[in-house]
Amino acid sequence: MKPVSRNAALTVTVAATEAGRRIDNYLASRLKDVPRSRIYRMLRSGEVRINGRRASPDQRVEESDRVRIPPLFSGGTGDAAVVPAETRRALAQAILYEDQKLLILNKPSGLAVHSGSGLPWGIIDVMRSLRPECPALQLVHRLDRDTSGCLMFAKDLRTLRDLHEQLRDRAIRKIYLALVCGEWPRQVRQIEQPLAKVRNQESEAFVAAMEEGKEAVTKVLAVERLDGFSLVRFELDTGRTHQIRVHAAGIGCPIAGDRKYGDAAANQMLRKAGCERMLLHAESLEFEHPPRLRGHTLTAPYEEIMSRTIDRIRSHAL
């Protein structure tokens, strides 16, 4: 079996003995040291192709199919060369913590972590270009495009595996700050609603609370009631896609500025006041990273537009 390059794309031909396997399992068998999360990201972003066509995670390979396997650590389809210089400078200045194995960024709102879906580059591409001496740089987890705050990158596979294990064991404490619409119910201190990825009639992907979904638990740590809004701190016990956004919307208090699950009238009011972003911020992380960070809490300050909007609501100026 031909080895897979970490820095260049490779096209392989499916053998008769491998025919009938799902593409995700086929890739996992060839990329034994690559996390499943990375494989699924490659599939979702369209980096994996079968006979020149974009592969879906449940597609099965056939004998003689030609499978394009993208470079694992070179940024995939992203091209950091097209990134505006001011964005590169902003991301370089947004680094909260860095050592030989780990980098933590205060991610700005509005930037996607991956390329794809019409985006020529993602934050991962920019960070790799800023750290060319770290070709194995990988995202430890994701944040939505419109969410700001703590975003972790591992510089080697051992660190990536260690942090993924902490995530699976729920040993990483993740705190989010959000401005939500309406008055948060006093009795709601924990939300336990299974979540599932679905598509509507227009084939738009979204997440919904469904009994047959995956376990999702969100804790409510603190609430400040404001004029027509509430400022809420959430702790993620699980880390499902759009978890806080869907759980908050299910309570009747969607995240302010959330165009997918939010309140259109409240969002329009915020836009008129100059706030175009979703007001959800990954505020802090507590995790183990010996010897330097052991049980350490790292906090990311939130953006000026979020601070200004909250201050205006507190002063009844919105």
C-alpha positions as CSV (number, residue, x, y, z in Angstrom):
1,M,0.0,0.0,0.0
2,K,1.5,3.3,-1.1
3,P,2.2,5.6,1.9
4,V,0.1,8.8,2.2
5,S,2.0,12.1,2.0
6,R,1.4,14.6,4.8
7,N,2.3,17.6,2.5
8,A,1.0,16.7,-0.9
9,A,-2.2,15.3,-2.4
10,L,-2.2,11.6,-3.5
11,T,-4.5,9.7,-5.8
12,V,-4.9,6.0,-5.1
13,T,-6.8,3.2,-6.9
14,V,-9.2,1.0,-4.9
15,A,-8.2,-2.7,-5.0
16,A,-10.8,-5.4,-5.4
17,T,-10.3,-6.5,-1.8
18,E,-11.3,-3.0,-0.7
19,A,-14.4,-2.6,-2.8
20,G,-17.7,-2.0,-1.0
21,R,-16.2,-0.1,2.0
22,R,-17.6,3.3,3.0
23,I,-15.1,6.0,2.1
24,D,-14.7,7.1,5.7
25,N,-13.7,3.6,6.7
26,Y,-11.5,3.2,3.7
27,L,-9.6,6.4,4.5
28,A,-9.4,5.4,8.2
29,S,-7.7,2.2,7.2
30,R,-5.1,4.1,5.2
31,L,-4.6,7.0,7.6
32,K,-4.2,5.0,10.8
33,D,-2.6,7.9,12.7
34,V,-5.0,10.6,11.6
35,P,-8.0,11.3,13.9
36,R,-11.5,10.5,12.6
37,S,-12.4,14.1,13.1
38,R,-9.8,15.2,10.6
39,I,-11.1,12.6,8.1
40,Y,-14.7,13.8,8.4
41,R,-13.5,17.4,8.0
42,M,-11.8,16.4,4.8
43,L,-15.0,14.8,3.5
44,R,-17.2,17.7,4.6
45,S,-15.0,20.3,2.9
46,G,-14.8,18.4,-0.4
47,E,-11.1,17.7,-0.2
48,V,-11.7,14.0,-0.8
49,R,-12.8,13.1,-4.3
50,I,-13.8,9.8,-6.0
51,N,-13.2,9.7,-9.8
52,G,-13.0,13.5,-9.7
53,R,-16.3,14.1,-7.8
54,R,-16.8,15.2,-4.3
55,A,-17.2,12.2,-1.9
56,S,-19.8,12.0,0.8
57,P,-19.1,10.3,4.1
58,D,-21.5,7.4,3.5
59,Q,-20.4,6.8,-0.1
60,R,-18.9,3.3,-0.9
61,V,-15.8,2.8,-3.0
62,E,-15.8,0.3,-5.9
63,E,-12.9,-1.6,-7.5
64,S,-10.7,0.7,-9.7
65,D,-12.2,3.9,-8.2
66,R,-9.6,6.7,-8.1
67,V,-9.6,8.4,-4.7
68,R,-7.9,11.7,-4.1
69,I,-6.5,12.0,-0.6
70,P,-5.6,15.6,0.2
71,P,-2.4,16.7,2.0
72,L,-2.9,16.2,5.7
73,F,-1.0,19.1,7.2
74,S,-0.6,21.6,4.4
75,G,-3.9,23.4,4.6
76,G,-6.0,21.3,2.2
77,T,-7.8,23.4,-0.3
78,G,-7.0,26.6,1.5
79,D,-4.6,29.2,0.1
80,A,-3.1,31.4,2.7
81,A,-1.5,33.5,0.0
82,V,-4.9,35.2,-0.7
83,V,-5.5,36.1,2.9
84,P,-5.6,39.9,3.4
85,A,-2.5,41.2,5.2
86,E,-4.6,42.8,7.9
87,T,-6.2,39.4,8.7
88,R,-2.8,37.8,9.0
89,R,-1.7,40.5,11.4
90,A,-4.9,40.3,13.4
91,L,-4.6,36.6,13.9
92,A,-0.9,36.8,14.8
93,Q,-1.8,39.4,17.5
94,A,-4.7,37.2,18.7
95,I,-2.5,34.4,20.0
96,L,-3.3,34.0,23.7
97,Y,-0.8,31.2,24.6
98,E,1.9,29.3,22.8
99,D,4.6,26.8,23.6
100,Q,6.4,24.0,21.6
101,K,3.3,21.8,21.5
102,L,0.3,24.0,21.8
103,L,-1.2,27.3,20.5
104,I,-4.4,28.9,21.6
105,L,-6.0,31.7,19.6
106,N,-8.6,34.3,20.6
107,K,-10.6,33.6,17.3
108,P,-12.3,36.7,15.8
109,S,-15.9,36.5,14.9
110,G,-16.7,36.1,11.2
111,L,-13.7,33.9,10.3
112,A,-14.3,30.2,9.4
113,V,-11.8,27.7,10.8
114,H,-11.7,25.7,7.6
115,S,-11.9,26.5,3.9
116,G,-14.7,25.1,1.7
117,S,-18.3,26.1,0.9
118,G,-17.0,28.9,-1.2
119,L,-14.3,30.1,1.2
120,P,-10.8,30.0,-0.3
121,W,-9.1,29.8,3.1
122,G,-9.7,29.2,6.8
123,I,-8.0,30.1,10.0
124,I,-6.1,26.8,10.0
125,D,-4.5,27.7,6.7
126,V,-3.4,31.1,8.0
127,M,-2.0,29.7,11.2
128,R,0.0,27.1,9.3
129,S,1.4,29.9,7.1
130,L,2.3,31.9,10.2
131,R,4.0,28.8,11.7
132,P,5.7,27.2,8.7
133,E,8.1,25.4,11.2
134,C,5.0,23.5,12.5
135,P,3.8,21.5,9.4
136,A,1.7,19.2,11.7
137,L,-0.4,22.0,13.2
138,Q,-4.0,20.8,13.6
139,L,-7.2,22.2,15.1
140,V,-8.1,20.4,18.4
141,H,-11.7,21.5,18.1
142,R,-13.9,23.9,16.1
143,L,-15.8,27.1,16.7
144,D,-18.6,28.3,14.4
145,R,-17.7,31.0,12.0
146,D,-19.6,33.7,13.9
147,T,-18.4,32.6,17.4
148,S,-15.3,34.2,18.8
149,G,-13.0,33.1,21.6
150,C,-10.6,30.3,22.7
151,L,-9.5,28.0,19.8
152,M,-6.9,25.4,20.4
153,F,-4.2,24.1,18.0
154,A,-1.9,21.1,18.5
155,K,1.6,21.3,17.0
156,D,2.1,17.5,17.0
157,L,0.1,14.3,16.8
158,R,0.8,13.3,20.4
159,T,-0.5,16.6,21.8
160,L,-3.6,16.3,19.5
161,R,-4.4,12.8,20.7
162,D,-3.9,13.9,24.4
163,L,-6.3,16.8,24.0
164,H,-8.8,14.8,22.1
165,E,-8.8,12.2,24.9
166,Q,-9.4,15.0,27.4
167,L,-12.4,16.1,25.2
168,R,-13.8,12.6,25.1
169,D,-13.4,12.3,28.9
170,R,-15.0,15.7,29.4
171,A,-11.9,16.8,31.2
172,I,-11.7,20.1,29.4
173,R,-13.9,22.8,30.9
174,K,-15.3,25.1,28.3
175,I,-17.1,28.3,29.3
176,Y,-19.1,30.5,26.9
177,L,-20.5,34.0,27.4
178,A,-23.6,34.8,25.3
179,L,-26.2,37.6,25.0
180,V,-29.6,35.9,24.5
181,C,-32.9,37.4,23.6
182,G,-35.5,37.7,26.3
183,E,-35.5,36.9,30.0
184,W,-33.8,33.7,30.8
185,P,-36.1,31.5,33.0
186,R,-34.8,31.4,36.6
187,Q,-35.5,27.7,36.9
188,V,-33.4,26.6,33.9
189,R,-29.9,25.8,35.2
190,Q,-29.2,22.8,32.9
191,I,-30.4,21.7,29.5
192,E,-30.4,18.1,28.5
193,Q,-31.7,17.7,25.0
194,P,-30.3,15.2,22.4
195,L,-29.3,16.9,19.2
196,A,-29.2,15.6,15.6
197,K,-28.1,17.0,12.3
198,V,-30.9,17.3,9.8
199,R,-31.9,19.0,6.6
200,N,-35.0,21.1,5.8
201,Q,-37.0,21.0,2.5
202,E,-34.5,23.3,0.9
203,S,-31.7,20.9,1.9
204,E,-30.2,23.4,4.3
205,A,-28.3,21.7,7.1
206,F,-29.1,22.5,10.7
207,V,-29.3,21.0,14.1
208,A,-32.5,20.1,15.9
209,A,-33.4,18.7,19.3
210,M,-34.5,15.1,18.7
211,E,-34.9,12.1,21.0
212,E,-32.9,9.9,18.6
213,G,-30.1,12.4,18.5
214,K,-26.8,12.4,20.4
215,E,-26.6,13.3,24.1
216,A,-26.1,17.0,24.7
217,V,-25.8,18.7,28.1
218,T,-25.4,22.4,28.6
219,K,-25.0,23.9,32.1
220,V,-26.1,27.5,33.0
221,L,-23.6,29.1,35.3
222,A,-24.7,32.7,35.7
223,V,-27.4,35.0,34.4
224,E,-27.7,38.8,34.3
225,R,-31.1,40.0,33.2
226,L,-31.0,43.1,31.0
227,D,-33.6,45.2,29.1
228,G,-35.1,42.6,26.7
229,F,-32.0,40.4,26.8
230,S,-30.0,38.3,29.3
231,L,-26.3,37.8,29.6
232,V,-25.6,34.1,30.3
233,R,-22.6,32.0,30.9
234,F,-22.8,28.4,29.7
235,E,-20.6,25.4,30.4
236,L,-20.5,22.7,27.8
237,D,-20.6,19.2,29.2
238,T,-20.8,17.8,25.7
239,G,-19.6,19.5,22.5
240,R,-22.2,19.0,19.8
241,T,-22.4,21.1,16.7
242,H,-24.4,24.3,17.5
243,Q,-25.2,23.0,20.9
244,I,-25.5,26.3,22.9
245,R,-27.3,27.9,20.0
246,V,-30.0,25.2,19.7
247,H,-30.4,24.7,23.4
248,A,-30.9,28.4,24.0
249,A,-33.3,28.7,21.1
250,G,-35.3,25.7,22.5
251,I,-35.7,27.6,25.8
252,G,-37.1,30.6,23.9
253,C,-34.0,32.7,24.4
254,P,-32.0,32.4,21.2
255,I,-28.5,33.9,20.9
256,A,-28.6,37.5,19.9
257,G,-27.5,37.9,16.3
258,D,-27.9,34.2,15.4
259,R,-29.3,34.2,11.9
260,K,-29.8,30.5,11.8
261,Y,-31.7,29.8,15.0
262,G,-32.4,33.4,16.3
263,D,-35.0,36.0,16.6
264,A,-35.2,38.0,13.3
265,A,-36.7,41.2,14.9
266,A,-34.1,41.3,17.7
267,N,-31.3,40.7,15.1
268,Q,-32.5,43.5,12.9
269,M,-32.5,45.9,15.9
270,L,-28.9,44.9,16.7
271,R,-27.9,45.4,13.1
272,K,-29.4,48.9,13.1
273,A,-27.3,49.6,16.2
274,G,-24.2,48.5,14.3
275,C,-23.8,45.0,15.7
276,E,-23.6,42.5,12.8
277,R,-22.2,39.5,14.7
278,M,-23.7,36.7,16.7
279,L,-23.0,37.5,20.4
280,L,-21.5,34.1,21.5
281,H,-18.0,34.0,22.8
282,A,-15.8,31.0,23.9
283,E,-14.6,32.8,27.0
284,S,-12.4,30.3,28.8
285,L,-10.8,26.8,28.8
286,E,-9.5,24.8,31.7
287,F,-7.4,21.7,30.8
288,E,-4.3,19.7,31.5
289,H,-1.1,20.5,29.5
290,P,1.8,19.5,31.7
291,P,4.2,20.8,32.7
292,R,3.2,24.4,32.1
293,L,-0.6,24.3,32.2
294,R,-1.9,22.0,34.8
295,G,-5.5,22.7,35.8
296,H,-5.0,26.2,34.3
297,T,-7.8,28.4,33.2
298,L,-7.1,30.5,30.1
299,T,-9.5,33.4,29.4
300,A,-10.1,35.3,26.1
301,P,-11.3,38.9,26.2
302,Y,-14.3,39.5,24.0
303,E,-14.4,41.8,21.0
304,E,-15.1,45.5,21.4
305,I,-18.3,45.3,19.4
306,M,-19.7,42.7,21.8
307,S,-18.6,44.8,24.8
308,R,-20.1,48.0,23.4
309,T,-23.4,46.3,22.6
310,I,-23.8,44.8,26.1
311,D,-22.9,48.2,27.7
312,R,-25.5,49.9,25.5
313,I,-28.2,47.4,26.6
314,R,-27.2,47.8,30.3
315,S,-27.6,51.6,29.9
316,H,-30.9,51.3,28.1
317,A,-29.4,53.0,25.0
318,L,-30.3,50.3,22.5
